[in-house]
Amino acid sequence: MAAAVLAGASCMSLAAAVTSTATAHADPSWTQNITAGGSDTIQDLFDCYAGLAQGTNGPNCDTNGKLNYANAAVADGVQGVNSWDAIVPTPAGQGQGAQWSAYTPTLGAPSIDRENGSGAGRTALEDSLTATGWSECNVSGGVSTTNPACASPPSATQAPSTVGEIDVARSSSVGSHFGVAGDTNLSYIPIATDAVAYAYYCPTTSTTTSGNDCAALGHLTVAQLKALYDGTHGGVLTPTGGGLAHDTVSACSLQTGSGTYQFWGAEIGDGTSQATLLSNVSTDACQNAADGGNTAGLEENNLNIFASTVTGGSFPTGSDWIVPVSVGQVVGQHNGYGKDRVSTGLATGGIGIGVPDTDAATLALTEPFDCGSPLANCANSTTAGTWAPDHTYYGDQFGRYLFAVAATSVLSGLHANRPLVAFFDSGATSQVCTAAGTAVSALFGFDQQYSNTDGLTGESGGSCGTVLGTSNN
């Protein structure tokens, strides 16, 4: 039976095959195999695991034919991955899909809310273990104030059971209970490393309050970033308030389920609560502008939306702007493997990728990624050609781990999910950790730098395909 494979879809199982005539974009066209949801940062990579990444080079992402279940099943008898996007997928050029929507994770399952971000993915996975109804409406134990469809308390239809429906949470951060003794429900399996930087906008026309410090804007110190996102300055840092010599700098927030935002808060010293970070900058114009402002925070890794927001016709002038971003996502999208959400933004005058100034090594970088042949520090974010992770930056303070998070109970013993273990949790022989597997993740902008010891988040040491630690989200 022929089937049109959608990006984010794995090949048909032996038990069932479902045909689809839809245009190719993310989300499975059938619902078998290992089911994953959560992080926006690594959803494009998981789409490759599932059979078809969304970028222009997406069909070529698995050149060895060993990760894609459509090929691997015949040779290896392994099970594939169904990866569900963090927000509603849309074909290229049709803008951003809705943040709030339902999907059916497996055949016959109830429809559930999308897990938009690492925190949401981990919460949904843990809820599936404890028979707790999952909903974006009650994420983190409270009722969502950003989803207008949520009742208080969430109704039964808003929070159906997910028992047995979710296998893996894509995660770019660790939960607040990571490493706490006795908190062992979830196991964090590193599959790659990433780094977080920030996109910035420095108006091309200088005014008395912006456009004079564009070079300095590309190398803000950690102290400046902390002051910008803490609760004291409301997301606005003036020259007299510890900012740049001439420019006022303003902050944009990411949506509250974002693991990138959680990691960002930890690294700059403002804590790991995305909701607190959002509240700290909730009154600034980036959250409330008529042209694209989002009181719930911007969807992460979408520099096209960031650029259109801060350059919008009714957007206040007279300030520079920044927003946290995954370096790996920028690289993967530029290389054509991730779905393009950055090219228009990076081509906008005044937009660039900043490097947090943590030490002499990062201060020497013009960009947090490399380009050219041989690879070297890029001149700027409009440099053509293939980009790649900068090992120095990925191994520094803002480097981070990327995880496949699974229930600890399925990784060993009589009830082990052996296909999942073979794919993610078999050390260097895990399918995603072999030389071929890590070559695939590199196409998406990710590295294998596990030497960075991060006392702020608890990530330290470890290796691809071996559980780093546990938590109860």
Rosetta blueprint (number, residue, H / E / L):
1 M L
2 A L
3 A L
4 A L
5 V L
6 L L
7 A L
8 G L
9 A L
10 S L
11 C L
12 M L
13 S L
14 L L
15 A L
16 A L
17 A L
18 V L
19 T L
20 S L
21 T L
22 A L
23 T L
24 A L
25 H L
26 A L
27 D L
28 P L
29 S L
30 W L
31 T L
32 Q L
33 N L
34 I E
35 T E
36 A E
37 G E
38 G E
39 S L
40 D L
41 T L
42 I L
43 Q H
44 D H
45 L H
46 F H
47 D H
48 C H
49 Y H
50 A H
51 G L
52 L L
53 A L
54 Q L
55 G L
56 T L
57 N L
58 G H
59 P H
60 N H
61 C L
62 D L
63 T L
64 N L
65 G L
66 K L
67 L L
68 N L
69 Y H
70 A H
71 N H
72 A H
73 A H
74 V H
75 A H
76 D H
77 G L
78 V L
79 Q L
80 G L
81 V E
82 N E
83 S E
84 W L
85 D L
86 A L
87 I L
88 V L
89 P L
90 T L
91 P L
92 A L
93 G L
94 Q L
95 G L
96 Q L
97 G L
98 A L
99 Q L
100 W L
101 S L
102 A E
103 Y E
104 T L
105 P L
106 T L
107 L L
108 G L
109 A L
110 P L
111 S L
112 I E
113 D E
114 R L
115 E L
116 N E
117 G L
118 S H
119 G H
120 A H
121 G H
122 R H
123 T H
124 A H
125 L H
126 E H
127 D H
128 S H
129 L H
130 T H
131 A L
132 T L
133 G L
134 W L
135 S L
136 E H
137 C H
138 N H
139 V H
140 S H
141 G H
142 G L
143 V L
144 S L
145 T L
146 T L
147 N L
148 P L
149 A L
150 C L
151 A L
152 S L
153 P L
154 P L
155 S L
156 A L
157 T L
158 Q L
159 A L
160 P L
161 S L
162 T L
163 V L
164 G L
165 E L
166 I L
167 D L
168 V E
169 A E
170 R E
171 S E
172 S L
173 S L
174 V L
175 G L
176 S L
177 H L
178 F L
179 G L
180 V L
181 A L
182 G L
183 D L
184 T L
185 N L
186 L E
187 S E
188 Y E
189 I E
190 P E
191 I E
192 A E
193 T E
194 D E
195 A E
196 V E
197 A E
198 Y E
199 A E
200 Y E
201 Y E
202 C L
203 P L
204 T L
205 T L
206 S L
207 T L
208 T L
209 T L
210 S L
211 G L
212 N L
213 D L
214 C H
215 A H
216 A H
217 L H
218 G L
219 H L
220 L L
221 T E
222 V H
223 A H
224 Q H
225 L H
226 K H
227 A H
228 L H
229 Y H
230 D L
231 G L
232 T L
233 H L
234 G L
235 G L
236 V E
237 L E
238 T L
239 P H
240 T H
241 G H
242 G L
243 G L
244 L L
245 A L
246 H L
247 D L
248 T L
249 V E
250 S E
251 A E
252 C L
253 S L
254 L E
255 Q L
256 T L
257 G L
258 S L
259 G H
260 T H
261 Y H
262 Q H
263 F H
264 W H
265 G H
266 A H
267 E H
268 I H
269 G L
270 D L
271 G L
272 T L
273 S L
274 Q H
275 A H
276 T H
277 L H
278 L H
279 S H
280 N H
281 V L
282 S L
283 T L
284 D L
285 A H
286 C H
287 Q H
288 N H
289 A L
290 A L
291 D L
292 G L
293 G L
294 N L
295 T L
296 A L
297 G L
298 L E
299 E L
300 E L
301 N L
302 N L
303 L H
304 N H
305 I H
306 F H
307 A H
308 S H
309 T H
310 V H
311 T L
312 G L
313 G L
314 S L
315 F L
316 P L
317 T L
318 G L
319 S L
320 D E
321 W E
322 I E
323 V E
324 P E
325 V E
326 S E
327 V H
328 G H
329 Q H
330 V H
331 V H
332 G H
333 Q H
334 H H
335 N L
336 G L
337 Y L
338 G L
339 K L
340 D L
341 R L
342 V L
343 S H
344 T H
345 G H
346 L H
347 A L
348 T L
349 G L
350 G L
351 I E
352 G E
353 I E
354 G E
355 V L
356 P L
357 D E
358 T L
359 D L
360 A H
361 A H
362 T H
363 L H
364 A L
365 L L
366 T L
367 E L
368 P L
369 F E
370 D E
371 C E
372 G L
373 S L
374 P L
375 L L
376 A E
377 N E
378 C L
379 A L
380 N L
381 S L
382 T L
383 T L
384 A L
385 G L
386 T L
387 W E
388 A E
389 P E
390 D L
391 H H
392 T H
393 Y H
394 Y H
395 G L
396 D L
397 Q L
398 F L
399 G E
400 R E
401 Y E
402 L E
403 F E
404 A E
405 V E
406 A E
407 A E
408 T H
409 S H
410 V H
411 L L
412 S L
413 G L
414 L L
415 H L
416 A L
417 N L
418 R H
419 P H
420 L H
421 V H
422 A H
423 F H
424 F H
425 D L
426 S L
427 G H
428 A H
429 T H
430 S L
431 Q L
432 V L
433 C L
434 T L
435 A H
436 A H
437 G H
438 T H
439 A H
440 V H
441 S H
442 A H
443 L H
444 F L
445 G L
446 F L
447 D E
448 Q L
449 Q L
450 Y L
451 S L
452 N L
453 T L
454 D L
455 G L
456 L L
457 T L
458 G L
459 E L
460 S L
461 G L
462 G L
463 S L
464 C L
465 G L
466 T L
467 V L
468 L L
469 G E
470 T E
471 S E
472 N L
473 N L
